[in-house]
C-alpha cells in the first residue's frame, strides 16, 4: 500500500478494507494502466488523500474505523467537487440515495463486474481530464449555463430551472461530448451500472426531459440515432 507516489497526481485512491478484494481490484486497475493507492481504513485513506491529488476516490461505505459517507464528506470539505464512487455491499435504496446525495458520481454494489466498473472509471476520467471540469463546475452550451453545484440550467435572461442530480450529470456528459455520438450502452453502464430493458427506458425518459430543458435555446437539440445512442447538436 504505502505512499511512495502519494505526492504525485494519481488516477485512483481506493479505500477498501476487504484484503482480497482490495488486492485483486487494485492489481486489476494497475494492470489496466492506472496509478492506484490502496488503503484499508478511513484514517489512512484520509491521510493519503491529503498527500496526493486523486482523479477519483473509491470508498467502501463500511470501513473498520468509520463510515464511508462521513469520510466522503471530509474529503469533499478538503476538495469540493472531488469525483467519488461508493463501493459497498449495502443495496438498500436509502443508502444509495444518501451516497448520491452527497455528490458521489456512482454507487456500486458488491459483487460487481470489473469490466463494467472499468468502463465507468475510464468514462469518468476522460470527462475529468477536460478543461471544463478541471477548472470549474459551470458549463456553457449555446445560450445556456449548467451549474453542477446548484443542479440548475440558466438561460440568457438569467432564469434558472432546477434539475435532478441525474439530469445534471447526463446533461454534463452530453455537453462535454457535444456534436459527437454518445453510445447508449456506455451511458447505461456509466449512470445505471447495467444495460437492462428497464434502465434503457429510464434513460429514454431522462433524455426526453433534457430535450425539453434545451428548448430554451433553439440552436440546441438532441438527435437519437436508432440502435446507437444520442448526439447533442449545437448549431451555429
C-alpha angles and dihedrals in degrees: 000000000000127000102252090134096029097115092055127078108269134188103228138017107196117197107188127142100199103098097206095046094042092050096046095042096047091047091049092052092048090049087055090055104264126132106234138185114195122198129176104208139048091241095052091042093054091047091051091048090053091054101045142037109239123192089205134015118203112197131189107221094218109057125167094242103032153347118292091219091057090047090052090053090052090049092049090051089056093045119014113215095023107160110242135183120196116217116193150138089231109105102169114130092234091056092048092049091048092052094048092044089059088062100263115160092219144356113217121195122212131272095048137172109251094210090056094048088047090058091049091051094047092049092048094047091047089055093042091055093062119100093240093062097038094051105035150354095235120086127192124213118171108311093337131093122205115206109199094190096053094030091229138133116215127197127212091271090058096251110146129206121199120237132195116248092256093047089053093047093047092047091048090053092050092047092052089052098038118161089015128101110257110203114237092217091054091051091051093050093044098048105022104025097232142042103235123146097258094050088049090056090047090054090051090054092051092048089051091052092048090050089058091050091052091056085087086081116042091202091067127075140150117233119204114218107203113242093001118058144257141313122204103211122204107191121201 
